[in-house]
């Protein structure tokens, strides 16, 4: 039975994190990767273009709606 080298065996790599970090620092392929950092929650919400739709959305947000339970979702014990 052949044994795999440490660099190709993912289970052996979990036992040697320092070796993994060293291999990552030496990796030319990793250095050439393009990367971007996205912060989707930092973006502004676009304003509504349709005034009627914006008014409807605002009314829904202000409303305190309580939805009725369906017949088969009763809370009886």
C-alpha positions as CSV (number, residue, x, y, z in Angstrom):
1,X,0.0,0.0,0.0
2,X,1.4,3.4,-1.0
3,X,1.3,6.3,1.5
4,X,0.5,9.8,0.3
5,X,2.9,12.6,1.0
6,X,1.8,15.2,3.6
7,X,1.1,17.8,1.0
8,X,-1.4,15.7,-0.9
9,X,-3.1,14.1,2.1
10,X,-5.7,16.5,3.5
11,X,-6.0,14.6,6.8
12,X,-2.2,14.9,7.4
13,X,-2.4,18.6,6.6
14,X,-4.9,19.1,9.4
15,X,-2.3,17.8,11.8
16,X,0.4,20.2,10.5
17,X,-1.1,23.7,10.3
18,X,2.4,25.4,10.3
19,X,3.3,23.3,7.3
20,X,0.1,24.4,5.5
21,X,0.8,28.1,6.2
22,X,4.3,27.8,4.9
23,X,3.1,26.1,1.7
24,X,0.5,28.8,1.3
25,X,3.1,31.6,1.6
26,X,5.3,29.9,-1.0
27,X,2.4,29.3,-3.5
28,X,2.7,31.3,-6.6
29,X,-0.8,30.3,-7.7
30,X,-2.3,31.8,-4.6
31,X,-0.4,35.0,-5.0
32,X,-1.7,35.4,-8.6
33,X,-5.4,35.0,-7.6
34,X,-7.4,38.2,-7.9
35,X,-9.5,39.0,-4.9
36,X,-12.1,41.5,-3.8
37,X,-13.7,42.2,-0.5
38,X,-17.5,42.7,-0.7
39,X,-19.5,44.4,2.0
40,X,-23.1,44.0,0.8
41,X,-24.7,45.4,4.0
42,X,-22.6,48.6,3.7
43,X,-24.3,49.7,0.5
44,X,-27.1,52.2,0.4
45,X,-30.6,51.1,-0.5
46,X,-31.7,52.5,-3.8
47,X,-34.6,54.9,-3.6
48,X,-37.9,53.7,-5.0
49,X,-38.5,55.0,-8.5
50,X,-42.3,54.6,-8.4
51,X,-43.9,56.9,-5.8
52,X,-47.1,54.7,-5.5
53,X,-45.0,51.6,-4.8
54,X,-42.9,53.5,-2.3
55,X,-46.0,54.7,-0.5
56,X,-47.4,51.1,-0.4
57,X,-44.1,49.7,0.9
58,X,-44.1,52.4,3.7
59,X,-47.7,51.5,4.6
60,X,-46.8,47.9,4.9
61,X,-43.8,48.7,7.0
62,X,-45.9,50.8,9.4
63,X,-48.7,48.3,9.7
64,X,-48.7,45.9,12.6
65,X,-50.0,42.8,10.8
66,X,-50.9,39.7,12.7
67,X,-51.5,36.7,10.4
68,X,-54.1,34.2,11.5
69,X,-53.0,30.6,12.2
70,X,-54.0,28.0,9.7
71,X,-56.4,25.3,10.8
72,X,-53.8,22.5,11.0
73,X,-51.3,24.7,12.8
74,X,-53.3,25.0,16.0
75,X,-51.5,25.6,19.3
76,X,-53.5,23.1,21.3
77,X,-51.6,20.7,23.5
